Amino acid sequence: MRGCGARLVWLLVLALEEKEDEVVSDELKEEDGVLVLHQHNFARALTEHQLLLVEFYAPWCGHCQRLAPAFAQAATTPAWMAKVDATAQVALANEFSITSYPTLKLFRGGNRTHPIAYTGPGPPRLPPVHSLKLVMEFSSETSNDIFSAKIPHHMLLFLNKSSPAQLGLQDGFQAAAPAFRGQVLFVVVDVAGCGAEVLSFFGMTAADAPTLRLVRMENNRKYRMEQDTFSDTAIRAFIQEVLDGKVKPHLLSAEPPEGWDTRPVKVLVGKTFEQVAFDETKNCFVKFYAPWCSHCQAMAAAWEELGERYKNHEDIVIAEMDSTANELENITIHGFPTLHYFPAGPGRKMIEYKSARDVETFSKFLENGGTLPEEPSVVPKAPGNSTGREEPLGTAETREEL
């Protein structure tokens, strides 16, 4: 990541075009020293390579095309770099939540479930398993190293370095770090300096310092340490509880705006989402968006029109939620806009909408109960049949015989 938190709000959605996977062999082949992977040989590649950096790309992507020569040049023998055409290998793209191109992920020790996302400039050089400092300070110079580190959790100490009293809190933080080397990266964030730019990502202001947060990097889940003590013992105990699954994530939620449920498009926040989306008497269609997203802005008028169209339907709710200010425990939004349909009835069902973003297609989806109706097949016009209707075979044969 470059700059002070410029990429802390992650990915924009790009549509993945499905293509039929015709390859069935698990044979590993190379192009320019780079392994070519697909659904059938991916597991074998992880088994045979202790370290494997995989580029998920789209053939038409200009960034991918510019990366290709440098990526191939960085490849060594035995190969530790590989590539996947994410537009053709849709199953792999979905499995690893590929929503932009190119996306680079590092797989270690055959572990398929927790690859490390690489966000640095160009193909990386693998550093030793202990090359990072135990405790790093967040800055424009270190941000890229911090966010490209192959460490699954980050423990953050937010403090105001202009306050002598808060500076002393670093001692306990530093003392807790060695016990979690390789599992947790410890980072000091100065809220009066460069760290001010990342505060909104945590729903914080400079006045909240000093405070501690732990972030699970694979899904950006954030955990808040409630204790007022900053001792190394308390910090170690908190981290271990998070790693053991004993602490629930701290979820952001804005306050519901006045009149949020009286508008044609209901404005949801984290605190009101459950009661609206999972109301068993309603069919709820929700747009998850980011205010800065151009794709979201482009479809805003259509979503408002959809709200107007269904505002008098008792069983249909059109809603939206700003996902940069609100988080949900069991729903992770990977890109913007994301559209989910929550049908009426028990079971907490959720259907992702992936079709055209226009009012008429939205309406067809809603009227058909959360699926798009199949288009009728086009019947070819029979020669000499000016009506365009299909002519029974017997009729034509009879005419020939006559």
Order of alpha helices (4+ residues) and beta strands (2+ residues): beta-beta-alpha-beta-alpha-beta-alpha-beta-beta-beta-alpha-beta-alpha-alpha-beta-beta-beta-alpha-beta-alpha-beta-alpha-beta-beta-beta-alpha-alpha
